Amino acid sequence: MPLCQFCSKGFEHSRGLKLHEPYCEQNPNRLTAKCKQCGREFANPQAVSAHTRHAHRPSNKITLPKAKRKTTKPGPKPGFEQSANGVPTLTFCPCCGTNLKLIAAAMQAVGGLQ
């Protein structure tokens, strides 16, 4: 079993030892691995890879501008009109959309509505 010459950690395969020794905490000539995007230092290249995957991953989300909320002004509902005394008055027929103001004006003209 290969052992690290600095910390005596054992490895099952020599490849693991070769990867470990340059970055061993007790190695006086220890290497550090830097993130190419932000410059942050890590103990080993595997930590940089994990950091890059999580901290610098491209966003899969498409950010859309927030839709503006329709603000309804206080007042009468569609088809109604605020009368002089503050009481909403129906101006359009909700079924057929006929302008009731015209009918009311015509009836008033002939004296049928007061």
C-alpha contacts under 8 A as a table, 3 or more apart, distances in Angstrom:
res1	aa1	res2	aa2	distance
1	M	10	G	6.33
1	M	11	F	6.04
1	M	12	E	5.77
1	M	13	H	7.21
2	P	10	G	5.78
2	P	11	F	5.43
2	P	12	E	6.88
2	P	13	H	6.88
2	P	14	S	5.97
2	P	17	L	6.79
3	L	8	S	5.24
3	L	9	K	5.41
3	L	10	G	4.41
3	L	11	F	6.19
3	L	17	L	7.04
4	C	7	C	5.63
4	C	8	S	4.61
4	C	9	K	5.21
4	C	10	G	6.49
4	C	11	F	7.98
4	C	17	L	6.35
4	C	20	H	7.74
4	C	21	E	6.28
5	Q	8	S	5.74
5	Q	21	E	7.72
6	F	21	E	7.53
6	F	24	C	7.22
6	F	26	Q	5.63
6	F	27	N	5.75
7	C	24	C	7.47
7	C	26	Q	6.21
10	G	17	L	7.85
11	F	14	S	6.74
11	F	16	G	6.08
11	F	17	L	5.97
12	E	16	G	7.38
13	H	16	G	5.62
13	H	17	L	6.98
14	S	17	L	5.04
14	S	18	K	6.27
15	R	18	K	5.07
15	R	19	L	6.32
16	G	19	L	5.19
16	G	20	H	6.11
17	L	20	H	4.98
17	L	21	E	5.99
18	K	21	E	5.75
18	K	22	P	7.41
19	L	22	P	6.79
19	L	23	Y	7.59
20	H	23	Y	5.63
20	H	24	C	5.83
21	E	24	C	5.00
21	E	27	N	7.20
22	P	27	N	7.07
22	P	29	N	7.56
22	P	30	R	5.60
22	P	31	L	5.76
23	Y	27	N	7.16
23	Y	30	R	5.24
23	Y	31	L	5.19
23	Y	32	T	6.54
23	Y	43	A	6.26
23	Y	44	N	5.94
24	C	27	N	5.29
24	C	30	R	6.34
25	E	30	R	6.82
26	Q	30	R	7.57
27	N	30	R	4.95
31	L	43	A	7.76
31	L	44	N	7.89
32	T	41	E	6.29
32	T	42	F	5.88
32	T	43	A	5.44
32	T	44	N	6.19
33	A	41	E	5.60
33	A	42	F	5.12
33	A	43	A	6.20
33	A	44	N	5.37
33	A	45	P	5.44
33	A	48	V	6.71
34	K	39	G	5.53
34	K	40	R	5.55
34	K	41	E	4.42
34	K	42	F	6.08
34	K	45	P	7.91
34	K	48	V	6.82
35	C	38	C	5.72
35	C	39	G	4.85
35	C	40	R	5.37
35	C	41	E	6.47
35	C	42	F	7.81
35	C	48	V	5.88
35	C	52	T	7.33
36	K	39	G	5.71
37	Q	56	H	7.92
41	E	48	V	7.94
42	F	45	P	7.28
42	F	47	A	6.18
42	F	48	V	6.17
43	A	47	A	6.82
44	N	47	A	5.51
44	N	48	V	6.75
45	P	48	V	4.98
45	P	49	S	6.26
46	Q	49	S	5.07
46	Q	50	A	6.33
47	A	50	A	5.12
47	A	51	H	6.07
48	V	51	H	4.96
48	V	52	T	6.02
49	S	52	T	5.14
49	S	53	R	6.20
50	A	53	R	5.20
50	A	54	H	6.36
51	H	54	H	5.32
51	H	55	A	5.61
51	H	56	H	7.52
52	T	55	A	5.36
52	T	56	H	5.04
52	T	57	R	6.61
53	R	56	H	6.03
53	R	57	R	5.24
54	H	57	R	5.72
59	S	62	I	7.71
75	G	82	Q	7.27
76	P	80	F	5.50
76	P	81	E	5.81
76	P	82	Q	6.09
76	P	88	P	5.97
77	K	80	F	5.51
77	K	81	E	7.74
78	P	81	E	7.97
79	G	90	L	5.95
79	G	91	T	5.45
79	G	92	F	4.84
79	G	93	C	7.21
79	G	94	P	6.98
80	F	88	P	5.83
80	F	89	T	5.22
80	F	90	L	4.35
80	F	91	T	5.24
80	F	92	F	6.99
81	E	88	P	5.39
81	E	89	T	5.16
81	E	90	L	6.37
81	E	91	T	6.27
82	Q	86	G	5.76
82	Q	87	V	5.99
82	Q	88	P	4.56
82	Q	89	T	6.17
83	S	86	G	5.23
83	S	87	V	5.52
83	S	88	P	5.86
83	S	89	T	6.15
84	A	87	V	7.49
90	L	93	C	7.44
90	L	100	L	7.40
91	T	99	N	6.01
91	T	100	L	4.99
91	T	101	K	5.60
92	F	97	G	5.33
92	F	98	T	5.43
92	F	99	N	4.66
92	F	100	L	5.22
92	F	101	K	7.57
93	C	96	C	5.68
93	C	97	G	4.69
93	C	98	T	5.21
93	C	99	N	6.70
93	C	100	L	6.56
94	P	97	G	5.70
99	N	102	L	5.79
99	N	103	I	7.03
100	L	103	I	5.01
100	L	104	A	6.00
101	K	104	A	5.04
101	K	105	A	6.00
102	L	105	A	5.07
102	L	106	A	6.12
103	I	106	A	5.06
103	I	107	M	6.11
104	A	107	M	5.12
104	A	108	Q	6.00
104	A	113	L	7.02
105	A	108	Q	5.05
105	A	109	A	6.12
106	A	109	A	5.06
106	A	110	V	6.55
107	M	110	V	5.29
107	M	111	G	6.11
107	M	112	G	5.03
107	M	113	L	5.49
108	Q	111	G	4.86
108	Q	112	G	5.63
108	Q	113	L	4.74
108	Q	114	Q	6.32
109	A	112	G	7.64
111	G	114	Q	7.21
